Amino acid sequence: MKTVSIDRFEGKYAVCEDKDGGLFDIESAELPEGAKEGTVLQIDDTEGILQIDQQETDRRRKQNARLQNDVFSR
């Protein structure tokens, strides 16, 4: 399984980033329902099936919120 996160949307594509910082596009129509910027996806290497990793998405969002709070509360 490969893990990627949706960085942004450009036209009909979601620009995704892998753990090494590599960027690649996935057609928005291929994304699971509910996927948006910041969503973490698991890609099955053999089938190419995309699934939202809700637990990792939530963990990253909470971590980002803490970091933003630390920066802006100074």
C-alpha positions as CSV (number, residue, x, y, z in Angstrom):
1,M,0.0,0.0,0.0
2,K,1.1,3.5,-0.8
3,T,0.1,6.5,1.3
4,V,-0.5,9.9,-0.2
5,S,-2.2,13.1,0.8
6,I,-4.2,15.5,-1.3
7,D,-2.3,18.7,-1.5
8,R,-4.7,20.7,-3.7
9,F,-7.1,20.5,-6.7
10,E,-6.2,21.9,-10.1
11,G,-9.0,21.6,-12.6
12,K,-10.2,18.0,-12.7
13,Y,-7.2,16.7,-10.9
14,A,-6.2,16.2,-7.3
15,V,-2.5,16.9,-6.8
16,C,-1.2,14.4,-4.3
17,E,2.0,14.1,-2.4
18,D,3.7,11.0,-1.3
19,K,6.0,10.5,1.8
20,D,9.1,11.5,-0.2
21,G,7.5,14.8,-1.4
22,G,6.8,13.5,-4.9
23,L,3.8,15.0,-6.6
24,F,1.4,13.4,-9.0
25,D,-2.2,13.8,-10.2
26,I,-5.2,11.7,-9.7
27,E,-8.5,12.5,-11.6
28,S,-11.0,13.9,-9.1
29,A,-13.6,11.5,-10.5
30,E,-11.4,8.5,-9.3
31,L,-11.3,9.8,-5.6
32,P,-13.4,8.2,-2.9
33,E,-16.5,10.2,-1.9
34,G,-15.6,12.9,0.7
35,A,-12.0,13.3,-0.3
36,K,-10.7,16.9,0.0
37,E,-7.5,18.8,0.5
38,G,-5.6,17.2,3.4
39,T,-7.2,13.8,3.0
40,V,-4.8,10.9,3.4
41,L,-5.4,8.1,0.9
42,Q,-4.2,4.5,0.8
43,I,-3.6,3.2,-2.7
44,D,-3.6,-0.6,-3.1
45,D,-0.5,-1.5,-5.1
46,T,-2.0,-4.4,-7.0
47,E,-5.6,-3.3,-7.5
48,G,-5.1,0.5,-7.6
49,I,-8.0,1.0,-5.3
50,L,-8.2,4.3,-3.4
51,Q,-9.4,4.4,0.2
52,I,-9.5,7.3,2.7
53,D,-7.4,6.7,5.8
54,Q,-9.6,8.6,8.2
55,Q,-7.5,7.8,11.2
56,E,-4.3,9.3,9.6
57,T,-6.2,12.2,8.1
58,D,-7.6,13.1,11.6
59,R,-4.2,12.7,13.2
60,R,-2.5,15.0,10.7
61,R,-5.3,17.6,11.0
62,K,-5.0,17.7,14.8
63,Q,-1.2,18.0,14.5
64,N,-1.5,20.8,12.1
65,A,-4.0,22.6,14.3
66,R,-1.7,22.3,17.3
67,L,1.2,23.7,15.2
68,Q,-0.8,26.6,13.9
69,N,-2.0,27.4,17.5
70,D,1.6,27.4,18.7
71,V,2.7,29.7,16.0
72,F,-0.2,32.2,16.1
73,S,-0.5,32.3,19.9
74,R,2.9,33.7,20.5
